[in-house]
Structure formats: structure tokens, C-alpha cells
Amino acid sequence: MEKIAVVILNWNGIKLLEQFLPSVIQYSPEATVYVADNASTDESIAFVKKNYPTIKIVQNKMNQGFAGGYNEALQHIDAEIYALVNSDIEVTENWLKPILEAFETEPETAIIQPKILDFKKKDYFEYAGACGGFIDQFGYPFCRGRIFDTLEKDNGQYNDNTEIFWASGACFFIRSSVYKEQKGFDEDFFAHQEEIDLCWRTINRGFKIKYCSESIVYHVGGATLQQANPKKTYLNFRNSLLMLTKNLPQNTLFQVLIIRMLLDGIAGMKFIIEGQFSHCWAIIRAHFSFYGLFLKNYKKREKKQVEIYFKTKSIVYGYYVKNGTVFADII
């Protein structure tokens, strides 16, 4: 069994592979590197085979999104640690060493995220994960270094190694034993927030999620599904409701869901005021899809849920009412 496998999920991403594979190859001597291909129709795999013959290819039969794509590919990879890395990630020297050391010395730690900085503005944190994620009482995700769309500059304020609630799927390290025990990502999510769901399920089973500042990567972000794409809005709103249904404590489940759906309605009205009608329609579609999947997801609930899952009660209130724009303001 390999110690660590770096697995890059690809779908028609030849341009990204051309740009970002070199850093992965250069700075990952400890790892075996895989490209898991989601049935690309471009020349991605031909490019990898020609230019990087040492990289191993796992060929999925169809595009199953982030969740299904990784679940399928990882069945064919035998390693103690999976490093799931987006194709638009640039890694840095010694990025793997502190992660491996943490896994060696902390058996209770199941998942780790590095510091994720913006590829285009390298002194700022990146939207997808920054310095580790949390959720509020109503399931809205936020990060140390990113509240909604407001990104902090990296001034060393998060140069620590600390426990977090969720790790970003952009660069996600997990023990293979835990991944298999949890049966991987929930494929009903397709893409977006499936990593938060997996982290929450992992915490419910007594493990810890950690952030490691000594490991640094740069992320382009939005390269696979553009930030302003209504499909992304649809997936984020729907998947958040699915995640809450599966993981909330039973005594607060329906109360939180009702409030969350009302808050989603306010978000929809905001989109209308801004003239973004397709995004409002995406929220409506997300809710109807959630209703259809409710019973199926309710049956997936774990026997035990942690009671305290949120860092703050409402980031909507903290951000829009109290004008808190950085992590320290919100908590």
C-alpha cells in the first residue's frame, strides 16, 4: 500500500493540466500521482500519457461529477492517505511533509486542509477554503479568511495548526480508511458542499478535522464551474439543505430547516432586485429538488449527531447587520 496518493480529478481540463501538473510533479516526491478522468472528450489523457508517463491514469466511464468521480476512481487506488486535488491547484515546495507528519502524530485526525491562497492575488486567501471552514447554525459555510464574498489578506493571522469543521474539496487530505468507512462522498450532491457533508459525518463519528498552515497551495477557483453560473447557485442551495437534513441534531432539525428555507427566500428576492433572475429561479429549482430527495436523505442520518456543530449562530446577521467582514468580527 502506498503512503499517499495525489489524485487529480479531470474533465476536459487539458489547459489546466498543462499549467498546473508541473508543480505537482516537482513538489510531490513522496506521493504517487494519479489523474482520475471523468470521461473527457478533449485530449487531456493523451497529453498526460505523452508528457508525464509516470502519472497513473484512472479512467471513469462517465462524468459523475466531483462526488461520483472520486468515489469511482478511489476504488482503484490503494494508499493510506488520499490527497484530492483540483486540477487548478498550484502546489508549493514541501506541501506534503507537514500534512504527513500531522497524520503520523495525530491518530484522531481524519481530514486535513492546507492554507489555500488565491492564484491570481497570491497575498489573499482563496474563496473555496482559505484557512479552514465552519458553518453557522443554519448551515451557511464560511472560512477563516473568507466571509461570503469578502476575502482577507494573508498577514499571517492564521499561521497556526488548528481544528476546523470542514476542509475544502479543492485540496482535501483524508485517511483512506475513514473515506471507505464513510463510503466516500454522497453522490446525490454531484458537486458542491459534498466535502462539508463528509466532514460533518466524520465528526459525528468522533474524528477531528484539521487545518495545517505550513502546507500552502494556490487555487484559481471557479475554473470548473464559473462563480456566476446559476447551476452553481442551484447546487449550493440544494446541497446545503440535503446536508442539514442528514446531519443536524434531531431536536433542531425541522426548526433550522424552516428558518433556512425562509432565508433562502430572502436570498432569492435579493437576486430579483439585482436583476439576476436566473439565480432566483435556481433557488426555486433547488428547493423543489430538495423536497423530492428529502425522505431518501433523511434515511441516511447517522445514529448519533454532535450537538454543537456551529461556530456562530448567524453569519447573515453578523455580515449584513453588524457589518462584520472578517472572521474575527463574526465569531
C-alpha positions as CSV (number, residue, x, y, z in Angstrom):
1,M,0.0,0.0,0.0
2,E,1.3,3.5,-0.9
3,K,1.7,6.1,1.8
4,I,0.0,8.9,-0.1
5,A,-1.7,9.2,-3.4
6,V,-2.3,12.6,-5.0
7,V,-5.4,12.3,-7.1
8,I,-6.4,15.0,-9.6
9,L,-10.0,14.7,-10.9
10,N,-10.1,15.9,-14.5
11,W,-12.9,16.6,-17.0
12,N,-11.9,18.3,-20.3
13,G,-9.2,20.1,-18.4
14,I,-6.2,19.9,-20.7
15,K,-5.3,23.6,-20.3
16,L,-5.4,23.3,-16.5
17,L,-3.3,20.1,-16.6
18,E,-0.7,21.8,-18.9
19,Q,-0.5,24.7,-16.4
20,F,-0.6,23.0,-13.0
21,L,0.7,19.5,-13.3
22,P,4.3,20.6,-13.4
23,S,4.2,21.9,-9.8
24,V,2.5,18.7,-8.6
25,I,5.2,16.5,-10.2
26,Q,8.0,18.8,-9.0
27,Y,7.0,19.1,-5.4
28,S,5.4,15.6,-4.6
29,P,8.3,13.1,-4.5
30,E,6.6,11.4,-1.5
31,A,3.5,10.6,-3.5
32,T,2.2,8.6,-6.4
33,V,0.3,11.0,-8.7
34,Y,-2.9,9.9,-10.4
35,V,-5.2,11.7,-12.9
36,A,-8.8,10.4,-12.5
37,D,-10.5,11.2,-15.7
38,N,-14.3,11.8,-15.8
39,A,-14.8,10.6,-19.4
40,S,-13.2,13.7,-21.0
41,T,-13.7,14.4,-24.7
42,D,-10.7,16.6,-25.2
43,E,-7.0,15.5,-25.4
44,S,-6.4,15.5,-21.6
45,I,-5.4,11.9,-21.2
46,A,-3.3,11.8,-24.4
47,F,-1.5,14.9,-23.1
48,V,-0.7,13.2,-19.7
49,K,0.4,10.0,-21.3
50,K,2.7,11.7,-23.7
51,N,4.3,14.3,-21.3
52,Y,4.0,12.6,-17.9
53,P,4.3,8.8,-18.4
54,T,4.9,8.3,-14.6
55,I,1.5,9.6,-13.8
56,K,-1.1,6.8,-13.4
57,I,-4.4,7.2,-15.1
58,V,-7.8,6.0,-13.7
59,Q,-10.4,6.2,-16.4
60,N,-14.0,6.6,-15.3
61,K,-16.7,5.5,-17.7
62,M,-18.8,8.7,-17.5
63,N,-18.8,12.1,-15.9
64,Q,-20.2,11.6,-12.4
65,G,-19.2,15.0,-11.1
66,F,-16.9,15.6,-8.1
67,A,-18.6,13.2,-5.7
68,G,-19.2,10.2,-8.0
69,G,-15.9,10.8,-9.9
70,Y,-13.8,10.5,-6.9
71,N,-15.8,7.6,-5.4
72,E,-15.3,5.6,-8.6
73,A,-11.7,6.4,-9.0
74,L,-10.6,5.8,-5.5
75,Q,-11.9,2.2,-5.6
76,H,-8.8,1.6,-7.8
77,I,-6.2,3.4,-5.7
78,D,-4.5,1.7,-2.7
79,A,-3.0,4.2,-0.4
80,E,-3.1,5.2,3.3
81,I,-3.8,8.8,2.6
82,Y,-5.7,10.3,-0.3
83,A,-4.8,13.9,-1.4
84,L,-7.7,15.0,-3.5
85,V,-6.5,18.0,-5.5
86,N,-8.4,20.2,-8.0
87,S,-6.9,20.5,-11.5
88,D,-6.5,24.2,-11.0
89,I,-4.3,24.0,-7.9
90,E,-0.6,25.1,-7.8
91,V,1.3,23.3,-5.0
92,T,4.4,24.6,-3.3
93,E,7.7,23.0,-2.1
94,N,7.3,20.7,0.9
95,W,3.5,21.0,0.8
96,L,3.1,17.3,1.7
97,K,5.6,17.0,4.5
98,P,3.7,18.8,7.3
99,I,0.4,17.0,6.3
100,L,2.0,13.6,6.6
101,E,3.6,14.5,9.9
102,A,0.2,15.5,11.3
103,F,-1.4,12.3,10.2
104,E,1.5,10.3,11.8
105,T,1.3,12.1,15.2
106,E,-2.5,12.6,15.4
107,P,-4.4,9.4,15.0
108,E,-7.7,11.1,15.9
109,T,-7.3,13.4,12.9
110,A,-9.0,12.1,9.8
111,I,-9.1,15.0,7.4
112,I,-6.6,17.9,6.8
113,Q,-6.7,21.1,4.7
114,P,-3.7,23.2,3.8
115,K,-3.6,27.0,3.6
116,I,-5.4,27.9,0.3
117,L,-4.3,31.2,-1.3
118,D,-5.6,32.9,-4.4
119,F,-3.6,32.1,-7.5
120,K,-4.3,35.5,-9.1
121,K,-3.7,37.5,-5.9
122,K,-1.2,35.5,-4.0
123,D,-1.3,37.5,-0.8
124,Y,-5.1,36.9,-0.4
125,F,-7.0,33.9,0.8
126,E,-9.0,32.0,-1.8
127,Y,-12.8,31.6,-1.7
128,A,-13.1,27.8,-1.7
129,G,-11.4,27.1,1.6
130,A,-9.0,29.8,2.8
131,C,-7.8,28.6,6.2
132,G,-10.4,26.1,7.0
133,G,-14.2,26.1,7.1
134,F,-17.1,26.4,9.6
135,I,-20.8,26.7,9.3
136,D,-23.3,28.8,11.2
137,Q,-26.5,27.4,12.9
138,F,-28.4,27.5,9.6
139,G,-25.7,25.7,7.6
140,Y,-24.2,28.7,5.8
141,P,-20.5,28.0,5.2
142,F,-17.7,30.4,5.9
143,C,-13.9,30.3,6.4
144,R,-11.1,31.7,8.4
145,G,-10.1,34.3,5.8
146,R,-13.4,34.4,3.8
147,I,-16.9,35.5,4.9
148,F,-19.4,35.3,2.0
149,D,-17.5,37.1,-0.9
150,T,-15.2,39.1,1.3
151,L,-11.6,37.8,1.3
152,E,-8.9,38.7,3.8
153,K,-5.3,39.4,3.0
154,D,-2.9,36.9,4.4
155,N,-0.9,38.8,7.1
156,G,0.0,35.6,9.0
157,Q,-3.1,35.9,11.2
158,Y,-3.9,32.2,10.5
159,N,-0.4,30.7,10.7
160,D,-1.5,28.0,13.1
161,N,-2.5,24.4,13.1
162,T,-6.0,24.1,14.5
163,E,-9.2,22.2,14.5
164,I,-11.8,23.2,11.9
165,F,-15.3,22.0,11.0
166,W,-14.8,21.3,7.3
167,A,-11.9,21.1,4.8
168,S,-12.2,22.4,1.2
169,G,-12.6,19.9,-1.6
170,A,-10.1,22.0,-3.6
171,C,-7.3,20.4,-1.7
172,F,-8.6,17.7,0.7
173,F,-6.5,15.1,2.6
174,I,-8.2,12.1,4.1
175,R,-7.3,8.8,5.6
176,S,-8.4,6.1,3.1
177,S,-9.8,4.0,6.0
178,V,-12.1,6.8,7.0
179,Y,-13.1,7.5,3.4
180,K,-14.1,3.9,2.9
181,E,-15.8,3.6,6.2
182,Q,-18.0,6.6,5.3
183,K,-18.5,5.2,1.7
184,G,-17.0,8.4,0.3
185,F,-18.8,11.4,-0.9
186,D,-22.6,11.4,-1.2
187,E,-23.3,11.1,-4.9
188,D,-26.7,12.8,-4.6
189,F,-24.7,16.1,-4.3
190,F,-22.9,15.7,-7.7
191,A,-20.8,18.7,-6.9
192,H,-20.5,21.4,-4.2
193,Q,-20.7,21.0,-0.4
194,E,-20.2,17.3,-0.5
195,E,-16.9,17.8,1.3
196,I,-18.7,19.6,4.1
197,D,-21.2,16.7,4.4
198,L,-18.3,14.2,4.5
199,C,-16.5,16.2,7.2
200,W,-19.7,16.6,9.3
201,R,-20.3,12.8,9.1
202,T,-16.7,12.2,10.1
203,I,-17.0,14.5,13.1
204,N,-20.3,12.7,14.1
205,R,-18.1,9.5,14.3
206,G,-15.7,11.0,16.7
207,F,-12.8,12.1,14.4
208,K,-11.2,15.6,14.0
209,I,-10.7,17.8,11.0
210,K,-7.6,20.0,11.0
211,Y,-6.0,22.9,9.2
212,C,-2.3,23.0,8.6
213,S,-0.8,26.4,7.8
214,E,2.6,25.0,7.0
215,S,1.3,23.4,3.8
216,I,0.4,26.1,1.2
217,V,-1.3,25.8,-2.2
218,Y,-2.7,28.4,-4.7
219,H,-6.1,27.9,-6.2
220,V,-7.6,29.5,-9.3
221,G,-11.2,28.8,-8.3
222,G,-14.3,28.7,-10.4
223,A,-12.4,27.0,-13.2
224,T,-14.6,24.0,-13.5
225,L,-18.0,25.7,-12.8
226,Q,-17.9,29.5,-13.1
227,Q,-18.7,31.5,-9.9
228,A,-21.7,33.3,-11.6
229,N,-23.2,30.2,-13.1
230,P,-26.8,29.6,-12.0
231,K,-26.0,25.9,-11.9
232,K,-23.6,26.6,-9.1
233,T,-26.3,28.5,-7.2
234,Y,-28.7,25.6,-7.7
235,L,-26.2,23.0,-6.4
236,N,-25.1,25.1,-3.4
237,F,-28.6,25.9,-2.2
238,R,-29.9,22.4,-2.7
239,N,-26.9,20.6,-1.3
240,S,-26.9,22.7,1.8
241,L,-30.4,21.6,2.6
242,L,-29.5,18.0,1.9
243,M,-26.5,18.3,4.2
244,L,-28.6,19.8,7.0
245,T,-31.2,17.0,6.7
246,K,-28.6,14.3,7.0
247,N,-26.5,15.8,9.9
248,L,-28.4,18.2,12.1
249,P,-29.3,17.1,15.7
250,Q,-32.8,15.6,15.7
251,N,-34.1,18.1,18.2
252,T,-33.3,21.1,16.0
253,L,-33.7,19.6,12.5
254,F,-37.0,20.9,11.4
255,Q,-36.7,24.3,13.1
256,V,-33.4,25.0,11.4
257,L,-34.7,23.8,8.0
258,I,-37.7,26.1,8.1
259,I,-35.6,29.1,9.0
260,R,-33.0,28.2,6.4
261,M,-35.6,28.0,3.7
262,L,-37.0,31.4,4.7
263,L,-33.5,32.8,4.5
264,D,-33.1,31.2,1.0
265,G,-36.3,33.1,0.0
266,I,-34.7,36.4,1.1
267,A,-31.7,35.5,-1.0
268,G,-34.0,34.9,-3.9
269,M,-35.6,38.3,-3.5
270,K,-32.1,39.8,-3.4
271,F,-31.3,38.2,-6.7
272,I,-34.5,39.6,-8.2
273,I,-33.7,43.1,-7.0
274,E,-30.2,42.8,-8.6
275,G,-31.8,41.6,-11.9
276,Q,-30.3,38.1,-11.6
277,F,-33.5,36.2,-12.4
278,S,-31.8,33.0,-13.4
279,H,-30.2,32.7,-10.0
280,C,-33.6,33.3,-8.3
281,W,-35.0,30.5,-10.4
282,A,-32.0,28.3,-9.5
283,I,-33.0,28.7,-5.8
284,I,-36.6,27.7,-6.6
285,R,-35.4,24.7,-8.5
286,A,-33.1,23.8,-5.7
287,H,-35.9,23.7,-3.2
288,F,-38.1,21.5,-5.4
289,S,-35.2,19.1,-5.9
290,F,-34.7,19.0,-2.2
291,Y,-38.3,18.2,-1.5
292,G,-38.0,15.2,-3.9
293,L,-34.9,14.0,-2.1
294,F,-35.9,14.7,1.4
295,L,-37.0,11.2,2.5
296,K,-34.1,9.5,0.8
297,N,-31.6,11.8,2.6
298,Y,-33.4,11.6,6.0
299,K,-32.9,7.8,5.9
300,K,-29.1,8.5,5.6
301,R,-28.9,10.1,9.0
302,E,-26.2,8.7,11.4
303,K,-27.3,7.2,14.7
304,K,-25.5,10.0,16.5
305,Q,-25.1,13.7,15.7
306,V,-22.9,16.2,17.5
307,E,-25.0,18.8,19.3
308,I,-22.6,21.7,18.9
309,Y,-21.9,21.9,15.2
310,F,-21.8,25.7,14.5
311,K,-19.2,28.4,15.2
312,T,-21.6,31.3,15.3
313,K,-25.4,31.5,15.2
314,S,-25.8,33.5,12.0
315,I,-23.2,34.9,9.6
316,V,-26.1,36.5,7.7
317,Y,-26.7,38.7,10.8
318,G,-23.0,39.2,11.6
319,Y,-22.2,40.2,8.0
320,Y,-25.2,42.2,6.8
321,V,-26.4,43.7,10.1
322,K,-23.3,44.0,12.2
323,N,-21.1,44.7,9.2
324,G,-18.6,42.0,10.2
325,T,-16.3,41.4,7.2
326,V,-13.5,39.2,8.7
327,F,-13.5,36.0,10.7
328,A,-12.7,37.7,14.0
329,D,-15.7,40.0,13.6
330,I,-18.1,37.1,13.1
331,I,-17.1,34.9,16.0
